[in-house]
Amino acid sequence: MIKIKVKCFSQVRYALEIDNLNLEFESGTSTFQLEKFIRGKANGKLDGIPLRVALNKKYIPDETELHDGDEVAFIPPVQGG
């Protein structure tokens, strides 16, 4: 098992109604699988919203395997107004 921290910003925070999540997953879990899990918890509130993934405070371009102690942030597009 691995423990990871998920930081929630903007629409993700609104959809989940929480700032941070501490989660446990099986070893070998990827950022893609985590995003699928987060979208499922949002009950459709994140449907159609593209999310950038930051792993340990660095944007990552592709699916990446998670490790114990990782910090992941899902960041929606910046909105102006």
N, C-alpha and C positions, 0 to 999 in steps of 0.2 A: 504494500500500500504506500501511496505517496500523499503528502499533504501539500496543498497549494492554497494561495490566497488570491482571490479575484477582487479587483478594484472596479467599482461601477461608476461610470460617468454619464452625465446628460440623460439621454433617452434610456440607457440601460438602467441607470439608477431609478428613473421614473417607473420603468416597466417592472422592476423587481422590488421596488420600495425599500432598498437597502444600499448602503455605501460600500460595504465589504462583505465578502463571503469567505469562510474558511471551509475548504472541502477536502474530502479524501477520495482518491480514485485508485484503481488498479495500476500497477507499474505498466508502462507502455502506452498510457493514455496520451492522446495528441491534442494539440490546440484545436484542431477541427472537431474532435469529439467533445471537448469542453464547450466550444461554441454551440454545438448542437444541444448540449445539456442546458446551457444558459437560455437559449432561445425557447426550449421546452418549458422552462420555469416561468418564462414571460407570458405564456398563454396567448401567443399571437401578437403581442404588443410590439415585437421587434420584427415582424414579418415585413419583408421588402426593404429593410434598413441595412445598408452595407456597414459592416463593422471592421475597423482595422484592429489588428492584434499587436499588443506590446507585451513582450516577455522579458521580465526583469529590467523594465524601463527602456527597452529598445524595440522599435518596430521590427517585426519579422515579416518577410515576404511570402513564406510558404508554411505549410503544415509542419509542426515541430513537435517532437516527443517531449512531454513534460517530465520534470524530475522533482524529487522531494524538496520542498522549500521554495519552489518557483513562485513568482508573483506575476499574475496575468491581468492585463487591462483590456477591455473591449471598448473601443473608442468609436462612437458614431461620427458621421460627418459634422463639421462645424456649421452651425446655423447663424445666420446674421439677421439683422432686422433693425 
